Amino acid sequence: MKTELGIDTMQERIYQKGRVWVAITKWTNRKSNVEYQLITGQTEEKVLITKLNDEVVFKHEIKSGSNENVTKYHRWARNEIFRQRK
């Protein structure tokens, strides 16, 4: 399952952009050959969101873009995406 979903090719990066943090995970589903990019960060309205291929998939009810929060909510979103695709 990990190979089919592309979990074994997953690349993750968490970095600071100005005063807030951004998390990006990229992977390719080997079965469909579709590339995915999951990004968690703050909007201009300072709301933490997660996008999958530029489409908002989660709007987290938190307004902090700290390293701790971005990491926590990004990992939760990533795991939820993979759980839904099994």
mmCIF file as gemmi writes it, N, C-alpha and C atoms, coordinates in Angstrom:
data_model
loop_
_atom_site.group_PDB
_atom_site.id
_atom_site.type_symbol
_atom_site.label_atom_id
_atom_site.label_alt_id
_atom_site.label_comp_id
_atom_site.label_asym_id
_atom_site.label_entity_id
_atom_site.label_seq_id
_atom_site.pdbx_PDB_ins_code
_atom_site.Cartn_x
_atom_site.Cartn_y
_atom_site.Cartn_z
_atom_site.occupancy
_atom_site.B_iso_or_equiv
_atom_site.pdbx_formal_charge
_atom_site.auth_seq_id
_atom_site.auth_asym_id
_atom_site.pdbx_PDB_model_num
ATOM 1 N N . MET Axp A 1 ? 0.83 -1.201 0 1 0 ? 1 A 1
ATOM 2 C CA . MET Axp A 1 ? 0 0 0 1 0 ? 1 A 1
ATOM 3 C C . MET Axp A 1 ? 0.87 1.259 0 1 0 ? 1 A 1
ATOM 4 N N . LYS Axp A 2 ? 1.945 1.276 0.791 1 0 ? 2 A 1
ATOM 5 C CA . LYS Axp A 2 ? 2.807 2.449 0.838 1 0 ? 2 A 1
ATOM 6 C C . LYS Axp A 2 ? 3.407 2.751 -0.529 1 0 ? 2 A 1
ATOM 7 N N . THR Axp A 3 ? 3.837 1.723 -1.223 1 0 ? 3 A 1
ATOM 8 C CA . THR Axp A 3 ? 4.435 1.91 -2.546 1 0 ? 3 A 1
ATOM 9 C C . THR Axp A 3 ? 3.389 2.386 -3.548 1 0 ? 3 A 1
ATOM 10 N N . GLU Axp A 4 ? 2.214 1.783 -3.51 1 0 ? 4 A 1
ATOM 11 C CA . GLU Axp A 4 ? 1.153 2.146 -4.449 1 0 ? 4 A 1
ATOM 12 C C . GLU Axp A 4 ? 0.728 3.6 -4.284 1 0 ? 4 A 1
ATOM 13 N N . LEU Axp A 5 ? 0.559 4.059 -3.046 1 0 ? 5 A 1
ATOM 14 C CA . LEU Axp A 5 ? 0.152 5.443 -2.793 1 0 ? 5 A 1
ATOM 15 C C . LEU Axp A 5 ? 1.297 6.432 -2.991 1 0 ? 5 A 1
ATOM 16 N N . GLY Axp A 6 ? 2.516 5.931 -3.011 1 0 ? 6 A 1
ATOM 17 C CA . GLY Axp A 6 ? 3.67 6.811 -3.178 1 0 ? 6 A 1
ATOM 18 C C . GLY Axp A 6 ? 4.227 7.323 -1.876 1 0 ? 6 A 1
ATOM 19 N N . ILE Axp A 7 ? 3.781 6.759 -0.77 1 0 ? 7 A 1
ATOM 20 C CA . ILE Axp A 7 ? 4.248 7.211 0.535 1 0 ? 7 A 1
ATOM 21 C C . ILE Axp A 7 ? 5.753 7.037 0.665 1 0 ? 7 A 1
ATOM 22 N N . ASP Axp A 8 ? 6.295 6.005 0.034 1 0 ? 8 A 1
ATOM 23 C CA . ASP Axp A 8 ? 7.736 5.757 0.119 1 0 ? 8 A 1
ATOM 24 C C . ASP Axp A 8 ? 8.548 6.795 -0.656 1 0 ? 8 A 1
ATOM 25 N N . THR Axp A 9 ? 7.93 7.591 -1.518 1 0 ? 9 A 1
ATOM 26 C CA . THR Axp A 9 ? 8.633 8.636 -2.275 1 0 ? 9 A 1
ATOM 27 C C . THR Axp A 9 ? 8.393 10.026 -1.688 1 0 ? 9 A 1
ATOM 28 N N . MET Axp A 10 ? 7.688 10.083 -0.57 1 0 ? 10 A 1
ATOM 29 C CA . MET Axp A 10 ? 7.282 11.348 0.024 1 0 ? 10 A 1
ATOM 30 C C . MET Axp A 10 ? 8.494 12.191 0.437 1 0 ? 10 A 1
ATOM 31 N N . GLN Axp A 11 ? 8.432 13.477 0.098 1 0 ? 11 A 1
ATOM 32 C CA . GLN Axp A 11 ? 9.454 14.441 0.497 1 0 ? 11 A 1
ATOM 33 C C . GLN Axp A 11 ? 8.761 15.531 1.291 1 0 ? 11 A 1
ATOM 34 N N . GLU Axp A 12 ? 9.289 15.829 2.47 1 0 ? 12 A 1
ATOM 35 C CA . GLU Axp A 12 ? 8.656 16.831 3.331 1 0 ? 12 A 1
ATOM 36 C C . GLU Axp A 12 ? 9.662 17.916 3.681 1 0 ? 12 A 1
ATOM 37 N N . ARG Axp A 13 ? 9.151 19.153 3.705 1 0 ? 13 A 1
ATOM 38 C CA . ARG Axp A 13 ? 9.985 20.303 4.05 1 0 ? 13 A 1
ATOM 39 C C . ARG Axp A 13 ? 9.165 21.26 4.905 1 0 ? 13 A 1
ATOM 40 N N . ILE Axp A 14 ? 9.743 21.707 6.012 1 0 ? 14 A 1
ATOM 41 C CA . ILE Axp A 14 ? 9.102 22.695 6.875 1 0 ? 14 A 1
ATOM 42 C C . ILE Axp A 14 ? 10.088 23.849 7.011 1 0 ? 14 A 1
ATOM 43 N N . TYR Axp A 15 ? 9.618 25.061 6.681 1 0 ? 15 A 1
ATOM 44 C CA . TYR Axp A 15 ? 10.523 26.202 6.701 1 0 ? 15 A 1
ATOM 45 C C . TYR Axp A 15 ? 9.787 27.463 7.142 1 0 ? 15 A 1
ATOM 46 N N . GLN Axp A 16 ? 10.562 28.449 7.56 1 0 ? 16 A 1
ATOM 47 C CA . GLN Axp A 16 ? 9.991 29.717 7.999 1 0 ? 16 A 1
ATOM 48 C C . GLN Axp A 16 ? 9.925 30.68 6.82 1 0 ? 16 A 1
ATOM 49 N N . LYS Axp A 17 ? 8.761 31.316 6.675 1 0 ? 17 A 1
ATOM 50 C CA . LYS Axp A 17 ? 8.54 32.306 5.619 1 0 ? 17 A 1
ATOM 51 C C . LYS Axp A 17 ? 8.091 33.577 6.318 1 0 ? 17 A 1
ATOM 52 N N . GLY Axp A 18 ? 9.028 34.5 6.491 1 0 ? 18 A 1
ATOM 53 C CA . GLY Axp A 18 ? 8.718 35.701 7.27 1 0 ? 18 A 1
ATOM 54 C C . GLY Axp A 18 ? 8.549 35.328 8.734 1 0 ? 18 A 1
ATOM 55 N N . ARG Axp A 19 ? 7.389 35.654 9.298 1 0 ? 19 A 1
ATOM 56 C CA . ARG Axp A 19 ? 7.129 35.367 10.706 1 0 ? 19 A 1
ATOM 57 C C . ARG Axp A 19 ? 6.375 34.064 10.919 1 0 ? 19 A 1
ATOM 58 N N . VAL Axp A 20 ? 5.955 33.417 9.852 1 0 ? 20 A 1
ATOM 59 C CA . VAL Axp A 20 ? 5.174 32.174 9.975 1 0 ? 20 A 1
ATOM 60 C C . VAL Axp A 20 ? 5.929 31.009 9.337 1 0 ? 20 A 1
ATOM 61 N N . TRP Axp A 21 ? 5.418 29.829 9.571 1 0 ? 21 A 1
ATOM 62 C CA . TRP Axp A 21 ? 6.023 28.611 9.056 1 0 ? 21 A 1
ATOM 63 C C . TRP Axp A 21 ? 5.134 27.999 7.98 1 0 ? 21 A 1
ATOM 64 N N . VAL Axp A 22 ? 5.762 27.261 7.072 1 0 ? 22 A 1
ATOM 65 C CA . VAL Axp A 22 ? 5.066 26.578 5.983 1 0 ? 22 A 1
ATOM 66 C C . VAL Axp A 22 ? 5.582 25.145 5.928 1 0 ? 22 A 1
ATOM 67 N N . ALA Axp A 23 ? 4.671 24.204 5.718 1 0 ? 23 A 1
ATOM 68 C CA . ALA Axp A 23 ? 5.05 22.798 5.553 1 0 ? 23 A 1
ATOM 69 C C . ALA Axp A 23 ? 4.59 22.319 4.184 1 0 ? 23 A 1
ATOM 70 N N . ILE Axp A 24 ? 5.46 21.611 3.489 1 0 ? 24 A 1
ATOM 71 C CA . ILE Axp A 24 ? 5.147 21.077 2.16 1 0 ? 24 A 1
ATOM 72 C C . ILE Axp A 24 ? 5.525 19.602 2.125 1 0 ? 24 A 1
ATOM 73 N N . THR Axp A 25 ? 4.609 18.795 1.627 1 0 ? 25 A 1
ATOM 74 C CA . THR Axp A 25 ? 4.888 17.388 1.381 1 0 ? 25 A 1
ATOM 75 C C . THR Axp A 25 ? 4.546 17.1 -0.076 1 0 ? 25 A 1
ATOM 76 N N . LYS Axp A 26 ? 5.465 16.434 -0.769 1 0 ? 26 A 1
ATOM 77 C CA . LYS Axp A 26 ? 5.256 16.067 -2.17 1 0 ? 26 A 1
ATOM 78 C C . LYS Axp A 26 ? 5.405 14.556 -2.312 1 0 ? 26 A 1
ATOM 79 N N . TRP Axp A 27 ? 4.572 13.967 -3.163 1 0 ? 27 A 1
ATOM 80 C CA . TRP Axp A 27 ? 4.681 12.542 -3.465 1 0 ? 27 A 1
ATOM 81 C C . TRP Axp A 27 ? 3.981 12.254 -4.778 1 0 ? 27 A 1
ATOM 82 N N . THR Axp A 28 ? 4.279 11.094 -5.342 1 0 ? 28 A 1
ATOM 83 C CA . THR Axp A 28 ? 3.657 10.661 -6.591 1 0 ? 28 A 1
ATOM 84 C C . THR Axp A 28 ? 2.981 9.323 -6.364 1 0 ? 28 A 1
ATOM 85 N N . ASN Axp A 29 ? 1.705 9.236 -6.699 1 0 ? 29 A 1
ATOM 86 C CA . ASN Axp A 29 ? 0.975 7.986 -6.62 1 0 ? 29 A 1
ATOM 87 C C . ASN Axp A 29 ? 1.44 7.131 -7.791 1 0 ? 29 A 1
ATOM 88 N N . ARG Axp A 30 ? 2.068 6.019 -7.491 1 0 ? 30 A 1
ATOM 89 C CA . ARG Axp A 30 ? 2.648 5.186 -8.556 1 0 ? 30 A 1
ATOM 90 C C . ARG Axp A 30 ? 1.592 4.473 -9.383 1 0 ? 30 A 1
ATOM 91 N N . LYS Axp A 31 ? 0.442 4.22 -8.788 1 0 ? 31 A 1
ATOM 92 C CA . LYS Axp A 31 ? -0.615 3.522 -9.53 1 0 ? 31 A 1
ATOM 93 C C . LYS Axp A 31 ? -1.195 4.426 -10.619 1 0 ? 31 A 1
ATOM 94 N N . SER Axp A 32 ? -1.484 5.685 -10.256 1 0 ? 32 A 1
ATOM 95 C CA . SER Axp A 32 ? -2.101 6.611 -11.205 1 0 ? 32 A 1
ATOM 96 C C . SER Axp A 32 ? -1.099 7.572 -11.846 1 0 ? 32 A 1
ATOM 97 N N . ASN Axp A 33 ? 0.137 7.594 -11.317 1 0 ? 33 A 1
ATOM 98 C CA . ASN Axp A 33 ? 1.19 8.501 -11.766 1 0 ? 33 A 1
ATOM 99 C C . ASN Axp A 33 ? 0.815 9.973 -11.569 1 0 ? 33 A 1
ATOM 100 N N . VAL Axp A 34 ? -0.016 10.25 -10.573 1 0 ? 34 A 1
ATOM 101 C CA . VAL Axp A 34 ? -0.423 11.615 -10.257 1 0 ? 34 A 1
ATOM 102 C C . VAL Axp A 34 ? 0.506 12.178 -9.184 1 0 ? 34 A 1
ATOM 103 N N . GLU Axp A 35 ? 0.987 13.398 -9.402 1 0 ? 35 A 1
ATOM 104 C CA . GLU Axp A 35 ? 1.839 14.072 -8.428 1 0 ? 35 A 1
ATOM 105 C C . GLU Axp A 35 ? 0.964 14.895 -7.49 1 0 ? 35 A 1
ATOM 106 N N . TYR Axp A 36 ? 1.293 14.853 -6.211 1 0 ? 36 A 1
ATOM 107 C CA . TYR Axp A 36 ? 0.547 15.592 -5.2 1 0 ? 36 A 1
ATOM 108 C C . TYR Axp A 36 ? 1.473 16.53 -4.454 1 0 ? 36 A 1
ATOM 109 N N . GLN Axp A 37 ? 0.913 17.672 -4.043 1 0 ? 37 A 1
ATOM 110 C CA . GLN Axp A 37 ? 1.632 18.622 -3.212 1 0 ? 37 A 1
ATOM 111 C C . GLN Axp A 37 ? 0.676 19.099 -2.126 1 0 ? 37 A 1
ATOM 112 N N . LEU Axp A 38 ? 1.033 18.827 -0.887 1 0 ? 38 A 1
ATOM 113 C CA . LEU Axp A 38 ? 0.23 19.227 0.262 1 0 ? 38 A 1
ATOM 114 C C . LEU Axp A 38 ? 0.957 20.357 0.968 1 0 ? 38 A 1
ATOM 115 N N . ILE Axp A 39 ? 0.283 21.49 1.148 1 0 ? 39 A 1
ATOM 116 C CA . ILE Axp A 39 ? 0.899 22.666 1.77 1 0 ? 39 A 1
ATOM 117 C C . ILE Axp A 39 ? 0.04 23.132 2.94 1 0 ? 39 A 1
ATOM 118 N N . THR Axp A 40 ? 0.683 23.366 4.073 1 0 ? 40 A 1
ATOM 119 C CA . THR Axp A 40 ? 0.002 23.928 5.24 1 0 ? 40 A 1
ATOM 120 C C . THR Axp A 40 ? 0.664 25.25 5.588 1 0 ? 40 A 1
ATOM 121 N N . GLY Axp A 41 ? -0.152 26.296 5.759 1 0 ? 41 A 1
ATOM 122 C CA . GLY Axp A 41 ? 0.356 27.615 6.116 1 0 ? 41 A 1
ATOM 123 C C . GLY Axp A 41 ? -0.795 28.561 6.397 1 0 ? 41 A 1
ATOM 124 N N . GLN Axp A 42 ? -0.465 29.81 6.671 1 0 ? 42 A 1
ATOM 125 C CA . GLN Axp A 42 ? -1.475 30.81 6.998 1 0 ? 42 A 1
ATOM 126 C C . GLN Axp A 42 ? -1.937 31.568 5.763 1 0 ? 42 A 1
ATOM 127 N N . THR Axp A 43 ? -3.213 31.933 5.78 1 0 ? 43 A 1
ATOM 128 C CA . THR Axp A 43 ? -3.759 32.806 4.747 1 0 ? 43 A 1
ATOM 129 C C . THR Axp A 43 ? -3.455 34.25 5.126 1 0 ? 43 A 1
ATOM 130 N N . GLU Axp A 44 ? -3.807 35.174 4.265 1 0 ? 44 A 1
ATOM 131 C CA . GLU Axp A 44 ? -3.645 36.598 4.589 1 0 ? 44 A 1
ATOM 132 C C . GLU Axp A 44 ? -4.502 36.994 5.786 1 0 ? 44 A 1
ATOM 133 N N . GLU Axp A 45 ? -5.587 36.256 6.008 1 0 ? 45 A 1
ATOM 134 C CA . GLU Axp A 45 ? -6.467 36.515 7.152 1 0 ? 45 A 1
ATOM 135 C C . GLU Axp A 45 ? -5.947 35.842 8.425 1 0 ? 45 A 1
ATOM 136 N N . LYS Axp A 46 ? -4.749 35.256 8.353 1 0 ? 46 A 1
ATOM 137 C CA . LYS Axp A 46 ? -4.075 34.594 9.466 1 0 ? 46 A 1
ATOM 138 C C . LYS Axp A 46 ? -4.807 33.354 9.979 1 0 ? 46 A 1
ATOM 139 N N . VAL Axp A 47 ? -5.42 32.617 9.065 1 0 ? 47 A 1
ATOM 140 C CA . VAL Axp A 47 ? -6.07 31.349 9.386 1 0 ? 47 A 1
ATOM 141 C C . VAL Axp A 47 ? -5.205 30.237 8.813 1 0 ? 47 A 1
ATOM 142 N N . LEU Axp A 48 ? -4.975 29.208 9.602 1 0 ? 48 A 1
ATOM 143 C CA . LEU Axp A 48 ? -4.158 28.086 9.162 1 0 ? 48 A 1
ATOM 144 C C . LEU Axp A 48 ? -4.979 27.159 8.264 1 0 ? 48 A 1
ATOM 145 N N . ILE Axp A 49 ? -4.471 26.899 7.052 1 0 ? 49 A 1
ATOM 146 C CA . ILE Axp A 49 ? -5.168 26.026 6.106 1 0 ? 49 A 1
ATOM 147 C C . ILE Axp A 49 ? -4.193 25.002 5.517 1 0 ? 49 A 1
ATOM 148 N N . THR Axp A 50 ? -4.756 23.953 4.944 1 0 ? 50 A 1
ATOM 149 C CA . THR Axp A 50 ? -3.967 22.975 4.199 1 0 ? 50 A 1
ATOM 150 C C . THR Axp A 50 ? -4.573 22.833 2.817 1 0 ? 50 A 1
ATOM 151 N N . LYS Axp A 51 ? -3.71 22.903 1.792 1 0 ? 51 A 1
ATOM 152 C CA . LYS Axp A 51 ? -4.135 22.755 0.398 1 0 ? 51 A 1
ATOM 153 C C . LYS Axp A 51 ? -3.531 21.486 -0.172 1 0 ? 51 A 1
ATOM 154 N N . LEU Axp A 52 ? -4.309 20.807 -1.009 1 0 ? 52 A 1
ATOM 155 C CA . LEU Axp A 52 ? -3.821 19.668 -1.773 1 0 ? 52 A 1
ATOM 156 C C . LEU Axp A 52 ? -3.905 20.067 -3.235 1 0 ? 52 A 1
ATOM 157 N N . ASN Axp A 53 ? -2.75 20.186 -3.886 1 0 ? 53 A 1
ATOM 158 C CA . ASN Axp A 53 ? -2.687 20.633 -5.286 1 0 ? 53 A 1
ATOM 159 C C . ASN Axp A 53 ? -3.498 21.911 -5.503 1 0 ? 53 A 1
ATOM 160 N N . ASP Axp A 54 ? -3.257 22.896 -4.676 1 0 ? 54 A 1
ATOM 161 C CA . ASP Axp A 54 ? -3.856 24.236 -4.748 1 0 ? 54 A 1
ATOM 162 C C . ASP Axp A 54 ? -5.337 24.31 -4.399 1 0 ? 54 A 1
ATOM 163 N N . GLU Axp A 55 ? -5.924 23.233 -3.904 1 0 ? 55 A 1
ATOM 164 C CA . GLU Axp A 55 ? -7.318 23.253 -3.473 1 0 ? 55 A 1
ATOM 165 C C . GLU Axp A 55 ? -7.361 23.11 -1.945 1 0 ? 55 A 1
ATOM 166 N N . VAL Axp A 56 ? -8.041 24.035 -1.276 1 0 ? 56 A 1
ATOM 167 C CA . VAL Axp A 56 ? -8.129 23.973 0.181 1 0 ? 56 A 1
ATOM 168 C C . VAL Axp A 56 ? -8.902 22.721 0.577 1 0 ? 56 A 1
ATOM 169 N N . VAL Axp A 57 ? -8.254 21.873 1.385 1 0 ? 57 A 1
ATOM 170 C CA . VAL Axp A 57 ? -8.897 20.643 1.829 1 0 ? 57 A 1
ATOM 171 C C . VAL Axp A 57 ? -9.211 20.672 3.321 1 0 ? 57 A 1
ATOM 172 N N . PHE Axp A 58 ? -8.475 21.492 4.088 1 0 ? 58 A 1
ATOM 173 C CA . PHE Axp A 58 ? -8.744 21.642 5.514 1 0 ? 58 A 1
ATOM 174 C C . PHE Axp A 58 ? -8.541 23.095 5.914 1 0 ? 58 A 1
ATOM 175 N N . LYS Axp A 59 ? -9.485 23.611 6.671 1 0 ? 59 A 1
ATOM 176 C CA . LYS Axp A 59 ? -9.351 24.932 7.28 1 0 ? 59 A 1
ATOM 177 C C . LYS Axp A 59 ? -9.303 24.674 8.783 1 0 ? 59 A 1
ATOM 178 N N . HIS Axp A 60 ? -8.115 24.81 9.353 1 0 ? 60 A 1
ATOM 179 C CA . HIS Axp A 60 ? -7.918 24.507 10.762 1 0 ? 60 A 1
ATOM 180 C C . HIS Axp A 60 ? -8.4 25.685 11.6 1 0 ? 60 A 1
ATOM 181 N N . GLU Axp A 61 ? -9.041 25.406 12.681 1 0 ? 61 A 1
ATOM 182 C CA . GLU Axp A 61 ? -9.604 26.459 13.534 1 0 ? 61 A 1
ATOM 183 C C . GLU Axp A 61 ? -8.538 27.005 14.475 1 0 ? 61 A 1
ATOM 184 N N . ILE Axp A 62 ? -7.466 27.514 13.893 1 0 ? 62 A 1
ATOM 185 C CA . ILE Axp A 62 ? -6.37 28.075 14.683 1 0 ? 62 A 1
ATOM 186 C C . ILE Axp A 62 ? -5.755 29.217 13.89 1 0 ? 62 A 1
ATOM 187 N N . LYS Axp A 63 ? -5.288 30.233 14.587 1 0 ? 63 A 1
ATOM 188 C CA . LYS Axp A 63 ? -4.744 31.408 13.906 1 0 ? 63 A 1
ATOM 189 C C . LYS Axp A 63 ? -3.246 31.573 14.121 1 0 ? 63 A 1
ATOM 190 N N . SER Axp A 64 ? -2.586 30.553 14.621 1 0 ? 64 A 1
ATOM 191 C CA . SER Axp A 64 ? -1.15 30.643 14.856 1 0 ? 64 A 1
ATOM 192 C C . SER Axp A 64 ? -0.39 29.9 13.776 1 0 ? 64 A 1
ATOM 193 N N . GLY Axp A 65 ? 0.58 30.562 13.168 1 0 ? 65 A 1
ATOM 194 C CA . GLY Axp A 65 ? 1.412 29.951 12.151 1 0 ? 65 A 1
ATOM 195 C C . GLY Axp A 65 ? 2.766 29.552 12.701 1 0 ? 65 A 1
ATOM 196 N N . SER Axp A 66 ? 2.808 29.171 13.976 1 0 ? 66 A 1
ATOM 197 C CA . SER Axp A 66 ? 4.073 28.778 14.604 1 0 ? 66 A 1
ATOM 198 C C . SER Axp A 66 ? 4.566 27.447 14.041 1 0 ? 66 A 1
ATOM 199 N N . ASN Axp A 67 ? 5.84 27.186 14.226 1 0 ? 67 A 1
ATOM 200 C CA . ASN Axp A 67 ? 6.433 25.931 13.777 1 0 ? 67 A 1
ATOM 201 C C . ASN Axp A 67 ? 5.684 24.74 14.383 1 0 ? 67 A 1
ATOM 202 N N . GLU Axp A 68 ? 5.399 24.811 15.656 1 0 ? 68 A 1
ATOM 203 C CA . GLU Axp A 68 ? 4.706 23.726 16.353 1 0 ? 68 A 1
ATOM 204 C C . GLU Axp A 68 ? 3.329 23.451 15.751 1 0 ? 68 A 1
ATOM 205 N N . ASN Axp A 69 ? 2.54 24.495 15.528 1 0 ? 69 A 1
ATOM 206 C CA . ASN Axp A 69 ? 1.191 24.321 14.981 1 0 ? 69 A 1
ATOM 207 C C . ASN Axp A 69 ? 1.191 23.882 13.523 1 0 ? 69 A 1
ATOM 208 N N . VAL Axp A 70 ? 2.051 24.484 12.717 1 0 ? 70 A 1
ATOM 209 C CA . VAL Axp A 70 ? 2.11 24.11 11.307 1 0 ? 70 A 1
ATOM 210 C C . VAL Axp A 70 ? 2.527 22.647 11.179 1 0 ? 70 A 1
ATOM 211 N N . THR Axp A 71 ? 3.531 22.237 11.94 1 0 ? 71 A 1
ATOM 212 C CA . THR Axp A 71 ? 3.985 20.846 11.901 1 0 ? 71 A 1
ATOM 213 C C . THR Axp A 71 ? 2.874 19.898 12.337 1 0 ? 71 A 1
ATOM 214 N N . LYS Axp A 72 ? 2.231 20.214 13.437 1 0 ? 72 A 1
ATOM 215 C CA . LYS Axp A 72 ? 1.167 19.358 13.986 1 0 ? 72 A 1
ATOM 216 C C . LYS Axp A 72 ? 0.001 19.208 12.998 1 0 ? 72 A 1
ATOM 217 N N . TYR Axp A 73 ? -0.51 20.311 12.494 1 0 ? 73 A 1
ATOM 218 C CA . TYR Axp A 73 ? -1.686 20.27 11.623 1 0 ? 73 A 1
ATOM 219 C C . TYR Axp A 73 ? -1.343 19.734 10.225 1 0 ? 73 A 1
ATOM 220 N N . HIS Axp A 74 ? -0.123 19.98 9.779 1 0 ? 74 A 1
ATOM 221 C CA . HIS Axp A 74 ? 0.289 19.433 8.48 1 0 ? 74 A 1
ATOM 222 C C . HIS Axp A 74 ? 0.366 17.913 8.549 1 0 ? 74 A 1
ATOM 223 N N . ARG Axp A 75 ? 0.966 17.395 9.596 1 0 ? 75 A 1
ATOM 224 C CA . ARG Axp A 75 ? 1.069 15.933 9.735 1 0 ? 75 A 1
ATOM 225 C C . ARG Axp A 75 ? -0.3 15.301 9.889 1 0 ? 75 A 1
ATOM 226 N N . TRP Axp A 76 ? -1.185 15.968 10.633 1 0 ? 76 A 1
ATOM 227 C CA . TRP Axp A 76 ? -2.552 15.439 10.772 1 0 ? 76 A 1
ATOM 228 C C . TRP Axp A 76 ? -3.228 15.398 9.398 1 0 ? 76 A 1
ATOM 229 N N . ALA Axp A 77 ? -3.114 16.494 8.633 1 0 ? 77 A 1
ATOM 230 C CA . ALA Axp A 77 ? -3.751 16.565 7.309 1 0 ? 77 A 1
ATOM 231 C C . ALA Axp A 77 ? -3.164 15.512 6.369 1 0 ? 77 A 1
ATOM 232 N N . ARG Axp A 78 ? -1.849 15.368 6.375 1 0 ? 78 A 1
ATOM 233 C CA . ARG Axp A 78 ? -1.189 14.374 5.53 1 0 ? 78 A 1
ATOM 234 C C . ARG Axp A 78 ? -1.685 12.965 5.862 1 0 ? 78 A 1
ATOM 235 N N . ASN Axp A 79 ? -1.735 12.635 7.143 1 0 ? 79 A 1
ATOM 236 C CA . ASN Axp A 79 ? -2.198 11.312 7.549 1 0 ? 79 A 1
ATOM 237 C C . ASN Axp A 79 ? -3.66 11.091 7.182 1 0 ? 79 A 1
ATOM 238 N N . GLU Axp A 80 ? -4.465 12.131 7.298 1 0 ? 80 A 1
ATOM 239 C CA . GLU Axp A 80 ? -5.888 12.034 6.939 1 0 ? 80 A 1
ATOM 240 C C . GLU Axp A 80 ? -6.052 11.81 5.432 1 0 ? 80 A 1
ATOM 241 N N . ILE Axp A 81 ? -5.274 12.5 4.626 1 0 ? 81 A 1
ATOM 242 C CA . ILE Axp A 81 ? -5.315 12.32 3.169 1 0 ? 81 A 1
ATOM 243 C C . ILE Axp A 81 ? -4.969 10.882 2.812 1 0 ? 81 A 1
ATOM 244 N N . PHE Axp A 82 ? -3.889 10.357 3.39 1 0 ? 82 A 1
ATOM 245 C CA . PHE Axp A 82 ? -3.489 8.974 3.101 1 0 ? 82 A 1
ATOM 246 C C . PHE Axp A 82 ? -4.523 7.978 3.605 1 0 ? 82 A 1
ATOM 247 N N . ARG Axp A 83 ? -5.115 8.251 4.76 1 0 ? 83 A 1
ATOM 248 C CA . ARG Axp A 83 ? -6.133 7.348 5.302 1 0 ? 83 A 1
ATOM 249 C C . ARG Axp A 83 ? -7.338 7.284 4.362 1 0 ? 83 A 1
ATOM 250 N N . GLN Axp A 84 ? -7.724 8.408 3.806 1 0 ? 84 A 1
ATOM 251 C CA . GLN Axp A 84 ? -8.879 8.456 2.905 1 0 ? 84 A 1
ATOM 252 C C . GLN Axp A 84 ? -8.602 7.753 1.572 1 0 ? 84 A 1
ATOM 253 N N . ARG Axp A 85 ? -7.351 7.656 1.176 1 0 ? 85 A 1
ATOM 254 C CA . ARG Axp A 85 ? -7.008 7.073 -0.118 1 0 ? 85 A 1
ATOM 255 C C . ARG Axp A 85 ? -6.736 5.571 -0.045 1 0 ? 85 A 1
ATOM 256 N N . LYS Axp A 86 ? -6.737 5.003 1.14 1 0 ? 86 A 1
ATOM 257 C CA . LYS Axp A 86 ? -6.494 3.549 1.274 1 0 ? 86 A 1
ATOM 258 C C . LYS Axp A 86 ? -7.638 2.734 0.759 1 0 ? 86 A 1
